[in-house]
Amino acid sequence: MTDKQDKIEAAVLRRLLAHLDENKQVQNIELMNLANFCRNCLAKWYSAEAKAQGEEVDYEQAREIIYGMPYSEWKEKYQKPATAEQLAQFEKNNKSK
């Protein structure tokens, strides 16, 4: 991988995070049901990749990076309860794995 590719991929991640931040109304369960990943998945991937690079970024630190604020604050401000339909779809998706 080249330095240029690293810079492009970093910029794409920043753009994705900005897009998610601009669309807080999109709930994590919706992302999971439609795309099989969510903001929390990004935080887990971030933490794992940091560790692979010899850095320590725990899950909560990674979530703060992904959400742009402590997760507890984001959850209080923006997370809505999942509907019965969303939960049913989530369960259906996870049973097929």
C-alpha positions as CSV (number, residue, x, y, z in Angstrom):
1,M,0.0,0.0,0.0
2,T,1.3,3.4,-0.9
3,D,1.3,6.5,1.2
4,K,-1.1,8.1,-1.3
5,Q,-3.5,5.2,-0.9
6,D,-3.2,5.5,2.9
7,K,-4.1,9.2,2.7
8,I,-7.0,8.5,0.4
9,E,-8.4,5.8,2.6
10,A,-8.0,8.0,5.7
11,A,-9.9,10.8,3.9
12,V,-12.6,8.4,2.9
13,L,-13.0,7.3,6.6
14,R,-13.2,10.9,7.7
15,R,-15.8,11.5,5.0
16,L,-17.8,8.5,6.1
17,L,-17.7,9.6,9.7
18,A,-18.8,13.1,8.8
19,H,-21.7,11.6,6.7
20,L,-22.8,9.5,9.6
21,D,-22.5,12.5,11.9
22,E,-24.7,14.6,9.5
23,N,-27.3,11.8,9.5
24,K,-27.7,11.0,13.2
25,Q,-31.3,10.2,12.5
26,V,-30.1,6.9,10.9
27,Q,-30.1,4.5,13.8
28,N,-27.5,1.8,14.3
29,I,-30.1,-1.0,14.1
30,E,-31.1,0.4,10.7
31,L,-27.5,0.2,9.5
32,M,-27.2,-3.3,10.9
33,N,-30.4,-4.5,9.2
34,L,-29.5,-2.9,5.9
35,A,-25.7,-3.2,5.7
36,N,-24.7,-5.6,8.5
37,F,-22.5,-2.9,10.2
38,C,-23.0,0.1,12.3
39,R,-21.1,2.8,14.2
40,N,-20.2,0.4,16.9
41,C,-18.8,-2.0,14.3
42,L,-16.6,0.8,13.0
43,A,-15.4,1.4,16.6
44,K,-14.5,-2.3,17.0
45,W,-12.7,-2.3,13.7
46,Y,-10.9,0.9,14.7
47,S,-9.7,-0.5,18.0
48,A,-8.6,-3.8,16.4
49,E,-6.7,-2.1,13.7
50,A,-5.0,0.2,16.2
51,K,-3.9,-2.8,18.1
52,A,-2.6,-4.5,14.9
53,Q,-0.5,-1.3,14.4
54,G,0.9,-1.5,17.9
55,E,-1.4,1.2,19.4
56,E,-3.8,0.9,22.3
57,V,-7.2,2.4,21.6
58,D,-9.8,0.7,23.7
59,Y,-13.4,0.2,22.5
60,E,-14.7,3.2,24.4
61,Q,-12.0,5.5,23.1
62,A,-12.7,4.2,19.6
63,R,-16.5,4.8,20.0
64,E,-15.7,8.4,21.0
65,I,-13.7,8.8,17.8
66,I,-16.4,7.3,15.7
67,Y,-19.3,9.1,17.4
68,G,-17.5,12.4,17.8
69,M,-18.5,12.4,21.5
70,P,-18.7,9.9,24.4
71,Y,-21.1,7.1,23.3
72,S,-23.3,7.7,26.4
73,E,-23.8,11.3,25.3
74,W,-24.6,10.3,21.7
75,K,-27.0,7.6,22.9
76,E,-28.9,10.0,25.2
77,K,-29.2,12.6,22.5
78,Y,-29.8,10.6,19.4
79,Q,-30.6,7.0,19.9
80,K,-34.2,6.0,19.7
81,P,-35.7,2.7,21.0
82,A,-35.7,0.1,18.3
83,T,-39.1,-0.9,17.0
84,A,-40.5,-4.4,17.2
85,E,-40.0,-4.7,13.4
86,Q,-36.4,-3.6,13.6
87,L,-35.6,-6.0,16.3
88,A,-37.4,-8.9,14.5
89,Q,-35.3,-8.1,11.3
90,F,-32.1,-8.0,13.4
91,E,-32.9,-11.4,14.9
92,K,-33.8,-12.8,11.5
93,N,-30.5,-11.5,10.0
94,N,-28.5,-12.9,12.9
95,K,-30.1,-16.4,12.9
96,S,-29.0,-16.9,9.3
97,K,-25.3,-16.5,10.1
